[in-house]
Amino acid sequence: MIQLAPFGTAGNEHYAYAMSRDEFERAFERVKSAGIPYGDAYDKVGTNAGPGNEPGARGPGPTVYFFDPSHHLVEIRTYD
């Protein structure tokens, strides 16, 4: 699924990854362990709040947002 949305980044890309609950928890732990600022919504990166509960292609689910080194917005999520 591709979503074109005029929000979330200032001219860069937004990458979203859906994964199993276990993969999500491991990825989120790696983000926190690396000291990468994150947030519970696309416009809350840096608050280190989350995970949030955002709507997605298969309904709402736990979601975390952060920026990669090129300042692309990365979204990781899982569905329960």
C-alpha positions in Angstrom: 0.0 0.0 0.0 1.3 3.5 -0.8 -0.1 6.5 0.9 0.6 10.0 -0.5 0.1 12.5 2.3 1.1 16.2 2.5 2.2 16.0 6.1 4.8 14.4 8.3 8.1 15.5 6.7 9.4 18.7 5.2 10.3 17.5 1.7 11.5 14.1 2.7 9.9 10.6 2.6 7.8 8.7 5.1 8.5 5.0 5.4 6.0 2.8 7.3 6.7 -0.8 8.4 4.1 -3.2 9.8 5.6 -6.1 11.7 4.6 -8.8 14.2 4.3 -7.8 17.9 7.6 -9.4 18.7 9.4 -7.7 15.9 7.9 -4.4 16.8 8.9 -4.7 20.5 12.5 -5.7 19.5 12.7 -2.8 17.0 11.4 -0.3 19.5 13.9 -1.5 22.1 16.7 -0.9 19.6 15.4 2.6 18.9 15.3 3.4 22.6 18.7 1.7 23.3 20.3 3.8 20.5 19.0 7.0 22.0 17.0 7.8 18.8 14.3 10.4 19.5 10.9 9.0 18.9 7.2 9.9 19.3 3.8 8.5 19.4 2.6 10.5 16.3 4.3 11.8 13.2 4.4 15.3 14.6 5.6 14.3 18.1 9.0 12.9 17.2 11.4 13.9 20.0 8.9 13.7 22.8 9.9 10.1 23.5 6.3 9.3 24.2 4.8 6.1 22.9 3.9 3.9 21.4 0.8 5.6 20.2 -2.3 4.1 18.8 -2.6 5.2 15.2 -5.0 4.2 12.4 -3.4 2.1 9.6 -4.3 -0.1 6.6 -5.7 -2.8 8.9 -7.1 -0.6 11.6 -5.5 1.0 14.7 -2.4 -0.4 16.3 0.7 0.5 18.4 2.9 2.9 16.4 6.2 4.7 16.9 7.7 7.4 14.7 11.4 8.5 14.4 13.8 10.0 11.8 16.5 8.1 10.1 20.0 9.8 9.5 18.7 11.3 6.2 15.7 12.8 8.1 13.2 10.5 6.5 10.2 9.8 8.8 10.1 6.2 9.8 7.0 4.6 11.2 7.0 1.2 12.8 3.7 -0.4 13.8 2.0 -3.7 14.7 -1.5 -4.9 14.7 -3.0 -6.8 17.6 
